[in-house]
Amino acid sequence: MLASETDREMRLEVPHILTGGVVVYCTDIIVARRHLPGRVLNEPVFPLLIAPRRTLMTMMLPSRYWPAPARSTPSTPTNGKQPGYGIG
């Protein structure tokens, strides 16, 4: 999955030995730059659209639907911590 930039993996189950028995999936996501504040990935967490009963695809929720603090482009933190919006 990580070795190829062209192959797509949808809903790949992570081995239970790595998750403590919890069902966890790894997947590729679709990210449209026009839906990002500042057109770049600045945060470690983003709101996603996931509808496993309808599709295997996962995509980032367009920023116009994000909470207001998440829509503003964050400045570089001075406290050494990752910037965050309290999402997730």
C-alpha positions as protocol buffer text, in pm:
chain_id: "A"
residue {
  index: 1
  type: MET
  ca { x: 0 y: 0 z: 0 }
}
residue {
  index: 2
  type: LEU
  ca { x: 273 y: 249 z: 89 }
}
residue {
  index: 3
  type: ALA
  ca { x: 515 y: 134 z: -181 }
}
residue {
  index: 4
  type: SER
  ca { x: 304 y: 244 z: -479 }
}
residue {
  index: 5
  type: GLU
  ca { x: 167 y: 587 z: -560 }
}
residue {
  index: 6
  type: THR
  ca { x: -60 y: 451 z: -832 }
}
residue {
  index: 7
  type: ASP
  ca { x: -224 y: 142 z: -676 }
}
residue {
  index: 8
  type: ARG
  ca { x: -535 y: 206 z: -468 }
}
residue {
  index: 9
  type: GLU
  ca { x: -633 y: 7 z: -160 }
}
residue {
  index: 10
  type: MET
  ca { x: -984 y: 39 z: -23 }
}
residue {
  index: 11
  type: ARG
  ca { x: -1081 y: -93 z: 320 }
}
residue {
  index: 12
  type: LEU
  ca { x: -772 y: -299 z: 389 }
}
residue {
  index: 13
  type: GLU
  ca { x: -821 y: -461 z: 731 }
}
residue {
  index: 14
  type: VAL
  ca { x: -530 y: -403 z: 969 }
}
residue {
  index: 15
  type: PRO
  ca { x: -408 y: -724 z: 1138 }
}
residue {
  index: 16
  type: HIS
  ca { x: -569 y: -767 z: 1480 }
}
residue {
  index: 17
  type: ILE
  ca { x: -230 y: -823 z: 1641 }
}
residue {
  index: 18
  type: LEU
  ca { x: -161 y: -454 z: 1568 }
}
residue {
  index: 19
  type: THR
  ca { x: -498 y: -327 z: 1692 }
}
residue {
  index: 20
  type: GLY
  ca { x: -555 y: -525 z: 2010 }
}
residue {
  index: 21
  type: GLY
  ca { x: -840 y: -714 z: 1843 }
}
residue {
  index: 22
  type: VAL
  ca { x: -1030 y: -402 z: 1740 }
}
residue {
  index: 23
  type: VAL
  ca { x: -1151 y: -398 z: 1377 }
}
residue {
  index: 24
  type: VAL
  ca { x: -953 y: -120 z: 1205 }
}
residue {
  index: 25
  type: TYR
  ca { x: -929 y: -42 z: 835 }
}
residue {
  index: 26
  type: CYS
  ca { x: -663 y: 137 z: 636 }
}
residue {
  index: 27
  type: THR
  ca { x: -765 y: 305 z: 311 }
}
residue {
  index: 28
  type: ASP
  ca { x: -660 y: 556 z: 50 }
}
residue {
  index: 29
  type: ILE
  ca { x: -852 y: 882 z: 49 }
}
residue {
  index: 30
  type: ILE
  ca { x: -938 y: 1140 z: -213 }
}
residue {
  index: 31
  type: VAL
  ca { x: -818 y: 1493 z: -132 }
}
residue {
  index: 32
  type: ALA
  ca { x: -911 y: 1784 z: -357 }
}
residue {
  index: 33
  type: ARG
  ca { x: -679 y: 2080 z: -290 }
}
residue {
  index: 34
  type: ARG
  ca { x: -961 y: 2323 z: -365 }
}
residue {
  index: 35
  type: HIS
  ca { x: -1139 y: 2188 z: -55 }
}
residue {
  index: 36
  type: LEU
  ca { x: -845 y: 2265 z: 179 }
}
residue {
  index: 37
  type: PRO
  ca { x: -784 y: 2590 z: 365 }
}
residue {
  index: 38
  type: GLY
  ca { x: -480 y: 2738 z: 191 }
}
residue {
  index: 39
  type: ARG
  ca { x: -492 y: 2445 z: -56 }
}
residue {
  index: 40
  type: VAL
  ca { x: -244 y: 2245 z: 160 }
}
residue {
  index: 41
  type: LEU
  ca { x: -260 y: 1971 z: 426 }
}
residue {
  index: 42
  type: ASN
  ca { x: -168 y: 2160 z: 745 }
}
residue {
  index: 43
  type: GLU
  ca { x: -330 y: 1945 z: 1013 }
}
residue {
  index: 44
  type: PRO
  ca { x: -286 y: 1588 z: 1138 }
}
residue {
  index: 45
  type: VAL
  ca { x: -667 y: 1534 z: 1153 }
}
residue {
  index: 46
  type: PHE
  ca { x: -934 y: 1613 z: 893 }
}
residue {
  index: 47
  type: PRO
  ca { x: -1308 y: 1550 z: 865 }
}
residue {
  index: 48
  type: LEU
  ca { x: -1377 y: 1265 z: 621 }
}
residue {
  index: 49
  type: LEU
  ca { x: -1685 y: 1138 z: 439 }
}
residue {
  index: 50
  type: ILE
  ca { x: -1721 y: 764 z: 494 }
}
residue {
  index: 51
  type: ALA
  ca { x: -2026 y: 565 z: 382 }
}
residue {
  index: 52
  type: PRO
  ca { x: -1922 y: 197 z: 387 }
}
residue {
  index: 53
  type: ARG
  ca { x: -2270 y: 70 z: 296 }
}
residue {
  index: 54
  type: ARG
  ca { x: -2271 y: 281 z: -20 }
}
residue {
  index: 55
  type: THR
  ca { x: -1909 y: 290 z: -141 }
}
residue {
  index: 56
  type: LEU
  ca { x: -1556 y: 180 z: -58 }
}
residue {
  index: 57
  type: MET
  ca { x: -1430 y: 533 z: -138 }
}
residue {
  index: 58
  type: THR
  ca { x: -1338 y: 780 z: 135 }
}
residue {
  index: 59
  type: MET
  ca { x: -1296 y: 1150 z: 68 }
}
residue {
  index: 60
  type: MET
  ca { x: -1221 y: 1461 z: 266 }
}
residue {
  index: 61
  type: LEU
  ca { x: -1521 y: 1673 z: 357 }
}
residue {
  index: 62
  type: PRO
  ca { x: -1500 y: 2005 z: 167 }
}
residue {
  index: 63
  type: SER
  ca { x: -1372 y: 2278 z: 401 }
}
residue {
  index: 64
  type: ARG
  ca { x: -1686 y: 2490 z: 358 }
}
residue {
  index: 65
  type: TYR
  ca { x: -1858 y: 2229 z: 582 }
}
residue {
  index: 66
  type: TRP
  ca { x: -1584 y: 2223 z: 849 }
}
residue {
  index: 67
  type: PRO
  ca { x: -1628 y: 2395 z: 1187 }
}
residue {
  index: 68
  type: ALA
  ca { x: -1528 y: 2764 z: 1165 }
}
residue {
  index: 69
  type: PRO
  ca { x: -1193 y: 2729 z: 1352 }
}
residue {
  index: 70
  type: ALA
  ca { x: -1086 y: 2454 z: 1111 }
}
residue {
  index: 71
  type: ARG
  ca { x: -1152 y: 2668 z: 803 }
}
residue {
  index: 72
  type: SER
  ca { x: -888 y: 2925 z: 889 }
}
residue {
  index: 73
  type: THR
  ca { x: -529 y: 2850 z: 787 }
}
residue {
  index: 74
  type: PRO
  ca { x: -335 y: 2798 z: 1113 }
}
residue {
  index: 75
  type: SER
  ca { x: -21 y: 2988 z: 1191 }
}
residue {
  index: 76
  type: THR
  ca { x: 299 y: 2811 z: 1292 }
}
residue {
  index: 77
  type: PRO
  ca { x: 276 y: 2726 z: 1663 }
}
residue {
  index: 78
  type: THR
  ca { x: 532 y: 2877 z: 1895 }
}
residue {
  index: 79
  type: ASN
  ca { x: 490 y: 2623 z: 2176 }
}
residue {
  index: 80
  type: GLY
  ca { x: 641 y: 2332 z: 1983 }
}
residue {
  index: 81
  type: LYS
  ca { x: 306 y: 2150 z: 1960 }
}
residue {
  index: 82
  type: GLN
  ca { x: 122 y: 2050 z: 1646 }
}
residue {
  index: 83
  type: PRO
  ca { x: -150 y: 2298 z: 1550 }
}
residue {
  index: 84
  type: GLY
  ca { x: -499 y: 2163 z: 1607 }
}
residue {
  index: 85
  type: TYR
  ca { x: -862 y: 2256 z: 1575 }
}
residue {
  index: 86
  type: GLY
  ca { x: -1014 y: 2020 z: 1828 }
}
residue {
  index: 87
  type: ILE
  ca { x: -1152 y: 1792 z: 1554 }
}
residue {
  index: 88
  type: GLY
  ca { x: -1152 y: 1422 z: 1631 }
}
